[in-house]
Amino acid sequence: MAVISMKKFLVAGVHFGHQTKRWHPNMAPYIYGIKNGVHVIDLRQTLTKLKEAYEYVKASAEEGRVPLFVGTKIQIQRIVKEEADRCGCPYINFRWLGGLLTNFGTVKQSIARMKTYEEVAGEDGSYEGVIKKEALMMERKRVKLERSLGGVRNMKSVPSMLFITDCHKEQLAMKEAQKLGIPVVGIADTNCDPTGIDFVIPGNDDSPRAVAIYADVIATAVMEGLAARKQTRIESIPEEKAAAKKAKPEVKAKEKKAEVVTEVKSAVEKTPAKKTAATAKKAETASRKKVPAAKVIKAKKSETKK
């Protein structure tokens, strides 16, 4: 994480909250004081909470889980898009569609429809071979879908976490995340209820410069986590190959031992069979050589007569 000083927070206006009459009582632990009827946020807690969020996002990125950036305020839309593109994360910066998480199957169908419109439009958007009226209607639908779902066009499944720049405005996104058990990293101003946020970052959510600081830290955490994941994969490849090479001779030795054992067993099983066959042949020959019983009886009679 880049070194962020209190001076940088003060210059960006992170410490400014809302008017005292608009505050939420659950934000009392994060409020430093009151000045000119406006709550002042404790920047020490902001810094510690931002570091905690940074560590969590980085650890999640090392496991292959990246956040969904959410920020639909007009003055923040550009910042959210730039930071999400920088770290390769999906984003929502125009309007949160109801059921984006809880009904993601339907959202995927809308994304597929948007991609078909783009294919029909072509690279230059000329809609070759399409009637003018139909082309205009398709272009309107494409633009509408692009604004709402352009940032999640490559999102194949429900995100593993959310990074919300204004938890007071994006309450629908928070409710859907809570319903599905998705962790939320969110900015909480003095008018926000922080109870549903897993990683609260107390600070000003209206200033573009303040939001740029938060988004920059989270995007950096994602990039560092993905880089560490890639490095561990590269290092594990030669280890796996070496382990496979070591395992091959052991497997061959085991196979040879098994072959020797089977040969010995087969030899042991064959030898008694040969002996029994030989003894049977000897018995047959001996029986053939024996004198018949009738001749023996005649010889005994002749001896008695004498």
LUMROSE-393167 format. One record per atom (N, C-alpha, C): z, x, y; atom name. Coordinates in steps of 0.1 Angstrom, whole numbers, plus 5000, padded with zeros to 4 digits. Layout:
REM residues N
    z    x    y site
    Z    X    Y   CA
...
END
This chain:
REM residues 306
    z    x    y site
 5000 5008 4988    N
 5000 5000 5000   CA
 5000 5009 5012    C
 4991 5005 5022    N
 4991 5013 5034   CA
 5004 5011 5042    C
 5007 5021 5050    N
 5020 5021 5057   CA
 5018 5011 5069    C
 5026 5000 5069    N
 5026 4990 5080   CA
 5039 4991 5087    C
 5038 4993 5100    N
 5050 4995 5109   CA
 5053 4982 5115    C
 5066 4981 5120    N
 5070 4969 5128   CA
 5061 4968 5141    C
 5057 4979 5146    N
 5049 4978 5158   CA
 5036 4971 5156    C
 5030 4974 5144    N
 5018 4967 5140   CA
 5020 4952 5139    C
 5031 4948 5133    N
 5034 4934 5132   CA
 5036 4928 5146    C
 5043 4935 5154    N
 5045 4929 5168   CA
 5032 4927 5176    C
 5023 4937 5175    N
 5011 4937 5182   CA
 5002 4925 5176    C
 5003 4923 5163    N
 4995 4912 5157   CA
 5001 4898 5159    C
 5014 4898 5164    N
 5021 4885 5166   CA
 5026 4878 5154    C
 5029 4887 5144    N
 5035 4881 5131   CA
 5048 4874 5133    C
 5056 4879 5143    N
 5069 4874 5145   CA
 5070 4860 5152    C
 5059 4855 5157    N
 5059 4842 5164   CA
 5059 4831 5155    C
 5069 4822 5156    N
 5069 4810 5148   CA
 5065 4798 5156    C
 5069 4786 5152    N
 5066 4774 5159   CA
 5077 4770 5168    C
 5075 4759 5176    N
 5086 4754 5184   CA
 5098 4750 5176    C
 5110 4750 5182    N
 5122 4748 5175   CA
 5122 4733 5169    C
 5116 4724 5176    N
 5116 4710 5172   CA
 5107 4708 5160    C
 5098 4717 5157    N
 5089 4716 5146   CA
 5093 4724 5133    C
 5104 4729 5133    N
 5108 4739 5122   CA
 5112 4731 5110    C
 5112 4738 5099    N
 5116 4733 5086   CA
 5130 4740 5082    C
 5140 4732 5079    N
 5153 4738 5076   CA
 5153 4748 5065    C
 5144 4747 5055    N
 5144 4757 5044   CA
 5139 4771 5049    C
 5133 4771 5061    N
 5129 4784 5066   CA
 5140 4791 5074    C
 5152 4786 5074    N
 5163 4792 5082   CA
 5166 4806 5078    C
 5166 4810 5065    N
 5169 4823 5061   CA
 5160 4834 5066    C
 5148 4830 5070    N
 5137 4839 5075   CA
 5136 4839 5090    C
 5144 4832 5097    N
 5143 4831 5112   CA
 5153 4841 5118    C
 5149 4849 5127    N
 5157 4859 5134   CA
 5165 4853 5145    C
 5158 4845 5153    N
 5164 4839 5165   CA
 5154 4829 5172    C
 5158 4826 5185    N
 5150 4817 5193   CA
 5148 4823 5206    C
 5135 4822 5211    N
 5132 4827 5224   CA
 5122 4818 5231    C
 5126 4813 5242    N
 5117 4803 5250   CA
 5113 4791 5242    C
 5123 4786 5234    N
 5121 4774 5226   CA
 5112 4776 5214    C
 5110 4789 5210    N
 5101 4792 5199   CA
 5109 4800 5189    C
 5108 4798 5176    N
 5115 4805 5166   CA
 5109 4819 5165    C
 5117 4829 5163    N
 5112 4843 5160   CA
 5115 4846 5146    C
 5105 4851 5138    N
 5106 4854 5124   CA
 5112 4868 5122    C
 5120 4870 5112    N
 5126 4883 5109   CA
 5116 4892 5103    C
 5111 4902 5110    N
 5100 4910 5105   CA
 5105 4919 5093    C
 5117 4922 5092    N
 5122 4930 5081   CA
 5120 4923 5068    C
 5123 4910 5068    N
 5121 4903 5056   CA
 5106 4901 5053    C
 5098 4900 5064    N
 5083 4899 5062   CA
 5078 4911 5055    C
 5083 4923 5059    N
 5078 4935 5054   CA
 5082 4937 5039    C
 5095 4933 5036    N
 5099 4934 5022   CA
 5092 4924 5013    C
 5090 4912 5018    N
 5083 4902 5010   CA
 5068 4905 5008    C
 5062 4911 5018    N
 5048 4915 5017   CA
 5047 4926 5006    C
 5056 4936 5006    N
 5056 4946 4996   CA
 5058 4941 4982    C
 5067 4931 4980    N
 5068 4924 4967   CA
 5056 4918 4963    C
 5049 4910 4972    N
 5037 4904 4969   CA
 5026 4914 4965    C
 5026 4925 4972    N
 5016 4936 4969   CA
 5018 4941 4955    C
 5030 4944 4952    N
 5033 4949 4938   CA
 5029 4940 4927    C
 5032 4927 4930    N
 5029 4917 4920   CA
 5013 4915 4918    C
 5006 4915 4929    N
 4992 4913 4928   CA
 4985 4925 4922    C
 4990 4937 4925    N
 4985 4949 4919   CA
 4987 4949 4904    C
 4999 4946 4900    N
 5002 4945 4885   CA
 4994 4935 4878    C
 4991 4924 4885    N
 4983 4913 4879   CA
 4968 4918 4878    C
 4964 4925 4888    N
 4950 4930 4888   CA
 4948 4940 4877    C
 4958 4948 4874    N
 4958 4958 4863   CA
 4956 4951 4849    C
 4961 4938 4849    N
 4959 4931 4836   CA
 4947 4922 4836    C
 4939 4923 4847    N
 4926 4916 4848   CA
 4927 4902 4854    C
 4938 4899 4861    N
 4940 4886 4868   CA
 4939 4888 4883    C
 4929 4882 4889    N
 4927 4883 4903   CA
 4930 4869 4910    C
 4934 4870 4923    N
 4938 4857 4930   CA
 4926 4850 4936    C
 4928 4837 4939    N
 4918 4829 4946   CA
 4923 4828 4961    C
 4915 4834 4970    N
 4919 4833 4984   CA
 4916 4819 4990    C
 4926 4814 4997    N
 4925 4800 5002   CA
 4929 4801 5017    C
 4920 4797 5026    N
 4922 4797 5040   CA
 4911 4789 5047    C
 4914 4777 5051    N
 4904 4768 5057   CA
 4904 4766 5072    C
 4914 4773 5078    N
 4914 4772 5093   CA
 4901 4778 5099    C
 4896 4772 5110    N
 4884 4777 5116   CA
 4885 4792 5120    C
 4896 4796 5126    N
 4897 4809 5131   CA
 4900 4820 5120    C
 4902 4815 5108    N
 4906 4824 5097   CA
 4895 4824 5086    C
 4885 4815 5087    N
 4874 4814 5076   CA
 4867 4828 5074    C
 4863 4834 5085    N
 4856 4847 5084   CA
 4864 4858 5078    C
 4877 4858 5081    N
 4886 4869 5076   CA
 4888 4867 5061    C
 4890 4854 5057    N
 4892 4852 5043   CA
 4879 4855 5034    C
 4868 4852 5040    N
 4855 4855 5033   CA
 4853 4870 5032    C
 4855 4877 5043    N
 4853 4892 5043   CA
 4862 4899 5033    C
 4875 4896 5033    N
 4885 4903 5025   CA
 4883 4899 5010    C
 4879 4886 5007    N
 4877 4883 4993   CA
 4864 4890 4988    C
 4854 4891 4996    N
 4842 4898 4992   CA
 4845 4913 4990    C
 4853 4918 4998    N
 4856 4932 4997   CA
 4863 4936 4984    C
 4871 4927 4979    N
 4878 4930 4966   CA
 4872 4923 4954    C
 4861 4915 4957    N
 4854 4908 4946   CA
 4862 4896 4940    C
 4869 4889 4949    N
 4877 4877 4944   CA
 4870 4864 4949    C
 4872 4853 4942    N
 4867 4840 4947   CA
 4875 4836 4959    C
 4870 4826 4967    N
 4876 4822 4979   CA
 4872 4808 4982    C
 4881 4801 4990    N
 4878 4788 4995   CA
 4881 4789 5010    C
 4871 4787 5019    N
 4873 4789 5033   CA
 4868 4777 5042    C
 4863 4767 5035    N
 4858 4755 5043   CA
 4867 4743 5041    C
 4868 4738 5029    N
 4876 4727 5026   CA
 4880 4727 5012    C
 4893 4724 5009    N
 4898 4723 4996   CA
 4894 4710 4990    C
 4886 4711 4979    N
 4882 4698 4973   CA
 4893 4694 4963    C
 4896 4681 4964    N
 4907 4676 4955   CA
 4903 4677 4940    C
 4911 4682 4932    N
 4908 4684 4918   CA
 4901 4697 4915    C
 4901 4706 4925    N
 4894 4719 4922   CA
 4901 4727 4910    C
 4914 4725 4909    N
 4920 4732 4897   CA
 4923 4722 4886    C
 4928 4710 4889    N
 4932 4701 4878   CA
 4919 4694 4872    C
 4908 4694 4879    N
 4896 4688 4873   CA
 4885 4698 4874    C
 4887 4710 4869    N
 4878 4721 4871   CA
 4865 4719 4863    C
 4865 4711 4853    N
 4852 4708 4845   CA
 4842 4701 4854    C
 4846 4692 4862    N
 4837 4685 4872   CA
 4832 4695 4882    C
 4841 4703 4887    N
 4837 4713 4897   CA
 4827 4723 4892    C
 4828 4726 4879    N
 4818 4735 4873   CA
 4804 4728 4872    C
 4804 4715 4870    N
 4792 4708 4870   CA
 4785 4708 4884    C
 4794 4707 4895    N
 4789 4707 4908   CA
 4783 4721 4912    C
 4790 4732 4907    N
 4784 4745 4909   CA
 4771 4747 4902    C
 4770 4742 4890    N
 4757 4743 4883   CA
 4746 4735 4890    C
 4749 4724 4896    N
 4740 4716 4904   CA
 4735 4724 4916    C
 4745 4731 4922    N
 4741 4739 4934   CA
 4732 4750 4930    C
 4734 4756 4919    N
 4725 4767 4914   CA
 4711 4762 4911    C
 4710 4750 4906    N
 4697 4744 4903   CA
 4689 4742 4916    C
 4696 4737 4926    N
 4690 4735 4939   CA
 4685 4748 4945    C
 4693 4759 4943    N
 4689 4772 4948   CA
 4677 4777 4940    C
 4676 4775 4927    N
 4664 4779 4920   CA
 4652 4771 4924    C
 4653 4758 4927    N
 4642 4750 4932   CA
 4637 4755 4945    C
 4647 4759 4954    N
 4644 4763 4967   CA
 4637 4776 4967    C
 4640 4785 4958    N
 4634 4798 4958   CA
 4641 4808 4967    C
 4637 4820 4967    N
 4643 4830 4975   CA
 4642 4828 4990    C
 4630 4823 4994    N
 4628 4820 5008   CA
 4631 4806 5013    C
 4636 4798 5003    N
 4640 4784 5007   CA
 4628 4775 5011    C
 4616 4778 5005    N
 4605 4770 5009   CA
 4602 4757 5001    C
 4609 4756 4990    N
 4608 4744 4981   CA
 4593 4742 4977    C
 4587 4752 4972    N
 4572 4751 4968   CA
 4571 4740 4957    C
 4560 4732 4959    N
 4557 4721 4949   CA
 4566 4709 4950    C
 4574 4708 4960    N
 4583 4697 4962   CA
 4579 4689 4974    C
 4580 4676 4973    N
 4577 4667 4985   CA
 4586 4670 4996    C
 4581 4669 5008    N
 4589 4673 5020   CA
 4602 4665 5021    C
 4602 4652 5019    N
 4614 4643 5020   CA
 4624 4648 5009    C
 4619 4650 4997    N
 4628 4654 4986   CA
 4634 4668 4989    C
 4626 4676 4995    N
 4631 4690 4998   CA
 4642 4689 5009    C
 4640 4680 5019    N
 4651 4679 5029   CA
 4664 4674 5023    C
 4663 4664 5014    N
 4675 4659 5008   CA
 4682 4669 4999    C
 4674 4677 4992    N
 4680 4687 4983   CA
 4686 4698 4991    C
 4680 4701 5003    N
 4685 4712 5011   CA
 4699 4707 5017    C
 4700 4695 5021    N
 4712 4690 5027   CA
 4723 4690 5016    C
 4720 4686 5004    N
 4730 4687 4993   CA
 4734 4701 4990    C
 4724 4710 4990    N
 4727 4724 4987   CA
 4736 4730 4997    C
 4733 4728 5010    N
 4742 4733 5021   CA
 4756 4728 5020    C
 4757 4715 5017    N
 4771 4709 5015   CA
 4778 4715 5004    C
 4772 4717 4993    N
 4778 4724 4981   CA
 4781 4738 4984    C
 4772 4745 4991    N
 4774 4759 4994   CA
 4786 4761 5003    C
 4788 4752 5013    N
 4800 4754 5021   CA
 4813 4752 5014    C
 4813 4743 5005    N
 4826 4740 4998   CA
 4828 4748 4986    C
 4817 4752 4978    N
 4819 4759 4966   CA
 4812 4772 4965    C
 4807 4777 4976    N
 4799 4790 4976   CA
 4808 4801 4972    C
 4821 4801 4976    N
 4830 4812 4973   CA
 4835 4812 4958    C
 4833 4801 4951    N
 4838 4801 4937   CA
 4826 4799 4927    C
 4814 4803 4931    N
 4802 4801 4923   CA
 4803 4809 4910    C
 4810 4821 4910    N
 4811 4829 4899   CA
 4825 4828 4891    C
 4833 4818 4895    N
 4846 4816 4889   CA
 4844 4807 4876    C
 4846 4813 4865    N
 4843 4807 4852   CA
 4855 4798 4847    C
 4867 4801 4852    N
 4878 4793 4847   CA
 4888 4792 4858    C
 4899 4785 4856    N
 4910 4783 4866   CA
 4916 4796 4869    C
 4918 4799 4882    N
 4923 4812 4886   CA
 4937 4814 4881    C
 4941 4827 4880    N
 4955 4830 4875   CA
 4965 4830 4886    C
 4961 4830 4898    N
 4970 4829 4910   CA
 4963 4825 4922    C
 4971 4821 4932    N
 4965 4817 4945   CA
 4971 4825 4956    C
 4963 4829 4966    N
 4968 4835 4978   CA
 4964 4826 4989    C
 4974 4819 4995    N
 4972 4809 5005   CA
 4977 4814 5019    C
 4968 4813 5029    N
 4971 4818 5042   CA
 4979 4809 5050    C
 4979 4796 5047    N
 4987 4786 5054   CA
 4991 4775 5044    C
 5004 4777 5040    N
 5009 4768 5030   CA
 5012 4754 5035    C
 5013 4753 5048    N
 5016 4739 5054   CA
 5003 4731 5054    C
 4992 4737 5057    N
 4979 4729 5057   CA
 4974 4727 5043    C
 4975 4737 5034    N
 4970 4737 5021   CA
 4980 4731 5011    C
 4986 4720 5014    N
 4996 4714 5005   CA
 4990 4709 4992    C
 4977 4704 4993    N
 4970 4699 4981   CA
 4968 4710 4971    C
 4964 4722 4976    N
 4962 4734 4967   CA
 4975 4738 4961    C
 4986 4737 4968    N
 4999 4741 4963   CA
 5004 4731 4952    C
 5001 4718 4954    N
 5005 4708 4944   CA
 4998 4710 4931    C
 4985 4713 4932    N
 4977 4715 4920   CA
 4981 4727 4913    C
 4984 4738 4920    N
 4989 4750 4914   CA
 5003 4748 4907    C
 5011 4740 4913    N
 5024 4737 4907   CA
 5023 4729 4895    C
 5013 4720 4895    N
 5011 4711 4883   CA
 5006 4719 4871    C
 4998 4730 4874    N
 4992 4738 4863   CA
 5001 4750 4860    C
 5011 4752 4868    N
 5020 4764 4866   CA
 5013 4777 4871    C
 5005 4777 4881    N
 4998 4788 4886   CA
 5007 4794 4897    C
 5010 4807 4897    N
 5018 4813 4907   CA
 5011 4814 4921    C
 5019 4812 4931    N
 5013 4812 4945   CA
 5019 4823 4953    C
 5010 4830 4960    N
 5014 4840 4970   CA
 5010 4834 4983    C
 5020 4830 4992    N
 5016 4822 5004   CA
 5023 4827 5016    C
 5017 4825 5027    N
 5022 4827 5041   CA
 5030 4815 5045    C
 5042 4816 5049    N
 5050 4805 5053   CA
 5055 4807 5068    C
 5050 4798 5076    N
 5055 4798 5090   CA
 5068 4790 5091    C
 5073 4789 5103    N
 5086 4782 5105   CA
 5085 4767 5102    C
 5073 4761 5102    N
 5072 4747 5100   CA
 5068 4744 5085    C
 5069 4753 5077    N
 5065 4752 5063   CA
 5077 4751 5053    C
 5075 4744 5042    N
 5086 4743 5032   CA
 5083 4754 5021    C
 5091 4764 5020    N
 5087 4775 5011   CA
 5092 4773 4996    C
 5097 4761 4993    N
 5103 4759 4980   CA
 5092 4760 4969    C
 5080 4756 4971    N
 5070 4757 4960   CA
 5062 4770 4959    C
 5066 4780 4967    N
 5059 4792 4968   CA
 5066 4803 4960    C
 5059 4809 4950    N
 5065 4819 4942   CA
 5068 4832 4949    C
 5059 4837 4958    N
 5061 4849 4966   CA
 5058 4845 4980    C
 5070 4843 4987    N
 5069 4838 5001   CA
 5068 4850 5010    C
 5058 4849 5020    N
 5056 4859 5030   CA
 5059 4853 5043    C
 5071 4853 5049    N
 5073 4847 5062   CA
 5066 4854 5073    C
 5058 4845 5081    N
 5051 4851 5092   CA
 5042 4841 5099    C
 5036 4845 5109    N
 5027 4836 5117   CA
 5014 4834 5109    C
 5010 4821 5107    N
 4998 4818 5100   CA
 4987 4813 5109    C
 4989 4813 5122    N
 4979 4809 5131   CA
 4971 4820 5138    C
 4977 4832 5139    N
 4971 4843 5145   CA
 4961 4850 5136    C
 4948 4851 5140    N
 4938 4858 5131   CA
 4942 4872 5128    C
 4948 4879 5138    N
 4951 4893 5135   CA
 4963 4894 5125    C
 4972 4885 5125    N
 4983 4885 5116   CA
 4978 4882 5102    C
 4969 4872 5101    N
 4963 4868 5088   CA
 4955 4880 5082    C
 4948 4887 5091    N
 4940 4898 5087   CA
 4949 4909 5080    C
 4961 4911 5086    N
 4970 4921 5079   CA
 4974 4916 5065    C
 4978 4903 5064    N
 4982 4899 5051   CA
 4970 4900 5041    C
 4958 4895 5045    N
 4947 4895 5036   CA
 4943 4909 5032    C
 4944 4918 5042    N
 4940 4932 5039   CA
 4949 4938 5028    C
 4962 4935 5030    N
 4972 4941 5020   CA
 4969 4935 5006    C
 4967 4922 5005    N
 4964 4916 4992   CA
 4951 4921 4986    C
 4941 4922 4994    N
 4928 4927 4989   CA
 4929 4942 4985    C
 4937 4950 4992    N
 4939 4964 4988   CA
 4946 4964 4974    C
 4956 4956 4973    N
 4963 4955 4960   CA
 4954 4952 4948    C
 4945 4942 4950    N
 4936 4939 4940   CA
 4926 4950 4936    C
 4921 4957 4947    N
 4912 4968 4944   CA
 4919 4980 4937    C
 4931 4983 4941    N
 4939 4993 4934   CA
 4942 4990 4920    C
 4946 4977 4918    N
 4949 4973 4904   CA
 4937 4974 4895    C
 4925 4969 4900    N
 4913 4969 4892   CA
 4908 4984 4889    C
 4910 4993 4899    N
 4907 5007 4897   CA
 4916 5013 4887    C
 4929 5010 4887    N
 4938 5015 4877   CA
 4934 5010 4863    C
 4930 4997 4862    N
 4926 4991 4849   CA
 4914 4998 4844    C
 4904 5001 4853    N
 4892 5008 4849   CA
 4895 5022 4844    C
 4904 5029 4851    N
 4908 5043 4847   CA
 4915 5043 4833    C
 4923 5033 4831    N
 4930 5033 4818   CA
 4920 5030 4807    C
 4910 5022 4809    N
 4900 5019 4799   CA
 4892 5032 4796    C
 4888 5039 4807    N
 4881 5052 4805   CA
 4889 5062 4797    C
 4902 5063 4800    N
 4910 5072 4793   CA
 4913 5068 4778    C
 4913 5055 4776    N
 4916 5051 4762   CA
 4904 5052 4753    C
 4892 5053 4758    N
 4880 5055 4749   CA
 4881 5067 4741    C
 4883 5079 4747    N
 4883 5091 4738   CA
 4895 5091 4728    C
 4906 5086 4732    N
 4918 5085 4723   CA
 4914 5076 4711    C
 4907 5065 4714    N
 4903 5056 4703   CA
 4894 5063 4693    C
 4884 5071 4699    N
 4875 5078 4691   CA
 4882 5089 4683    C
 4891 5096 4689    N
 4899 5106 4681   CA
 4907 5100 4670    C
 4913 5089 4673    N
 4920 5082 4662   CA
 4911 5077 4651    C
 4899 5073 4655    N
 4890 5068 4645   CA
 4885 5080 4636    C
 4883 5092 4642    N
 4879 5104 4635   CA
 4890 5108 4625    C
 4903 5108 4630    N
 4914 5111 4621   CA
 4915 5102 4610    C
 4913 5089 4613    N
 4914 5079 4602   CA
 4904 5080 4591    C
 4892 5085 4595    N
 4881 5085 4585   CA
 4884 5094 4573    C
 4889 5107 4575    N
 4892 5115 4563   CA
 4903 5109 4555    C
 4913 5103 4561    N
 4924 5096 4554   CA
 4919 5085 4545    C
 4910 5077 4551    N
 4904 5066 4543   CA
 4896 5072 4532    C
 4888 5082 4534    N
 4880 5088 4523   CA
 4889 5093 4512    C
 4900 5100 4516    N
 4909 5105 4506   CA
 4915 5094 4498    C
 4919 5083 4504    N
 4925 5072 4497   CA
 4914 5066 4488    C
 4902 5065 4492    N
 4891 5060 4484   CA
 4889 5068 4471    C
 4890 5082 4473    N
 4888 5091 4462   CA
 4899 5089 4452    C
 4912 5089 4457    N
 4923 5086 4449   CA
 4922 5073 4441    C
 4917 5063 4448    N
 4916 5050 4441   CA
 4905 5051 4430    C
 4894 5059 4433    N
 4884 5060 4423   CA
 4889 5068 4410    C
 4897 5079 4413    N
 4902 5087 4402   CA
 4912 5078 4393    C
 4920 5070 4400    N
 4929 5061 4392   CA
 4922 5051 4384    C
 4911 5046 4390    N
 4903 5036 4382   CA
 4896 5042 4370    C
 4891 5055 4372    N
 4885 5062 4361   CA
 4895 5065 4350    C
 4907 5069 4353    N
 4917 5072 4343   CA
 4921 5059 4336    C
 4922 5049 4343    N
 4926 5036 4336   CA
 4915 5032 4327    C
 4903 5033 4331    N
 4891 5029 4323   CA
 4891 5037 4310    C
 4894 5051 4312    N
 4893 5060 4300   CA
 4904 5056 4290    C
 4916 5053 4296    N
 4928 5049 4287   CA
 4925 5036 4280    C
 4918 5027 4287    N
 4915 5014 4280   CA
 4904 5016 4270    C
 4895 5025 4271    N
 4884 5027 4262   CA
 4888 5034 4249    C
 4897 5044 4250    N
 4901 5052 4238   CA
 4907 5044 4227    C
 4917 5035 4229    N
 4922 5027 4218   CA
 4911 5018 4212    C
 4902 5014 4220    N
 4891 5005 4214   CA
 4883 5013 4204    C
 4880 5026 4208    N
 4872 5035 4199   CA
 4880 5037 4186    C
 4893 5040 4187    N
 4901 5042 4175   CA
 4902 5030 4166    C
 4903 5019 4171    N
 4904 5007 4163   CA
 4891 5004 4156    C
 4880 5007 4163    N
 4867 5005 4157   CA
 4865 5015 4145    C
 4870 5028 4147    N
 4868 5038 4136   CA
 4877 5034 4124    C
 4889 5029 4127    N
 4898 5025 4116   CA
 4892 5014 4108    C
 4885 5004 4115    N
 4879 4993 4109   CA
 4868 4997 4100    C
 4860 5007 4104    N
 4849 5012 4096   CA
 4854 5019 4084    C
 4865 5027 4085    N
 4871 5034 4074   CA
 4876 5024 4063    C
 4882 5013 4068    N
 4887 5003 4059   CA
 4876 4996 4051    C
 4865 4994 4058    N
 4853 4988 4052   CA
 4848 4997 4041    C
 4846 5010 4044    N
 4841 5019 4034   CA
 4850 5020 4022    C
 4863 5020 4025    N
 4873 5021 4014   CA
 4873 5009 4005    C
 4871 4998 4011    N
 4870 4986 4003   CA
 4858 4985 3994    C
 4847 4991 3999    N
 4835 4992 3992   CA
 4836 5001 3979    C
 4843 5012 3981    N
 4845 5022 3971   CA
 4855 5017 3960    C
 4863 5007 3962    N
 4873 5002 3952   CA
 4866 4996 3941    C
 4872 4997 3929    N
 4866 4991 3916   CA
 4868 4976 3917    C
 4859 4968 3912    N
 4861 4954 3912   CA
 4872 4950 3902    C
 4878 4939 3905    N
 4890 4934 3898   CA
 4886 4930 3883    C
 4874 4925 3881    N
 4870 4921 3867   CA
 4870 4933 3858    C
 4864 4944 3862    N
 4864 4956 3854   CA
 4877 4961 3850    C
 4887 4960 3860    N
 4901 4964 3857   CA
 4907 4956 3846    C
 4905 4943 3846    N
 4911 4934 3837   CA
 4905 4936 3823    C
 4892 4939 3822    N
 4885 4942 3809   CA
 4891 4955 3803    C
 4893 4964 3811    N
 4898 4977 3806   CA
 4913 4976 3801    C
 4921 4968 3807    N
 4934 4965 3803   CA
 4934 4958 3789    C
 4925 4948 3787    N
 4924 4941 3774   CA
 4920 4950 3763    C
 4911 4959 3766    N
 4906 4968 3755   CA
 4918 4977 3751    C
 4926 4981 3760    N
 4937 4990 3757   CA
 4948 4983 3749    C
 4950 4970 3751    N
 4960 4962 3743   CA
 4955 4960 3729    C
 4942 4958 3727    N
 4936 4956 3713   CA
 4938 4969 3705    C
 4936 4980 3711    N
 4938 4992 3704   CA
 4952 4994 3700    C
END
